[in-house]
Amino acid sequence: MQENLKAEDKPNIWKESIELATNAVSKDIKDPMSWYILGNAHLTCYFLETDRYEHLNYALKAYTQSEKNEDPNYPNPDLYYNRGTI
C-alpha cells in the first residue's frame, strides 16, 4: 500500500492514525500501549506532515498517560526516548 500512496492522501492517513489510536484509548483508558501509540501518532504527524506544536503537546500528554499506567516491571524505553525527542 505504501508504494501506491499519493501525496494528497498522506494528511488523511495521519489523521486516521490519530483517530484509530484515540478510539483504542477510549476502549481502555488504562492501557499504556494505546496511550503510547496515540503519542506516536501525534509525534509522527508533527515531524512528517504539519509542524504544528499542538501535536507535540498531545504527544507529551499521551506519553504521560502511558507512563502513569505502565507496569514498572516492564518499562518501555522507546516511550522515554520519544519524550526526550520532544
N, C-alpha and C positions, 0 to 999 in steps of 0.2 A: 504494500500500500504506500509506503514511504516514497518509492520512486515515481508513483503516479500523482503525487501531491503537487497541486498548483499553488503558486504564491498567494493567490486570493483566498485559498481555503485555510491557510495557516491560522489566522486570527480565530476562526471558528473552532479549530481543533484545540487551541489553547483554552478558549472559553469552555468548550465541552469538557476538557480535563478538569477544570476547576469545578464545574457543575457536578461531575461524577464523584469527585473526591468529597465535595460538600455533602452530597447525598450519602456517601459511605459514613461520614462523620455523624450525620443525623440518625443513622441506624443504630450506632453505638458510640455515644459521646465519650466513653472512657477507653476507647481503643486507640492506643498510642500510634499504631501503624497508620490508621486512617488519618490522624492529625498530621503525621509526618508526610504522608503522600499529598495531603492538601497543601502543606507548606512547600513541598517540592513543586507542585503545580504553579503556585504563585511565584516562586523563585524563577522557574523556567520562563514563565510569562514575562517577568521583568527583563531577564537577560536576552531572550530571543525575540521578543516582539515589541514591547511597549515602552520600556524605560520609565514607567510610572512608579513613583516611590510608594504609592498605596500598596502595590503588590509586595514590596519588601516588608511593609508594616503587617500585612496579612500573613505573610510567611512567618515572621517572627512570632506572631500571636499563635499560629498553628503549631510551630515548633515548641513554644512554651507549654501548650496543652499536651503535646506528645511527651515532653519531658516530665510533666507532673504525673502522667499516667503510666509511664514505662515501668517495667519490672526492674528493680535495682540490681537484680542478679544477671540481667541480660541487657545492659545499656546498648544503645545504638550509636556507635561512633560517628556515623555519617550525619546524624542529627546535629551533633556538636560541630562537625566540620562545616555543615551548611550554615549554621548560626554564625560561626566565625566568618564565613564568606560575606554574610550580610553586614 
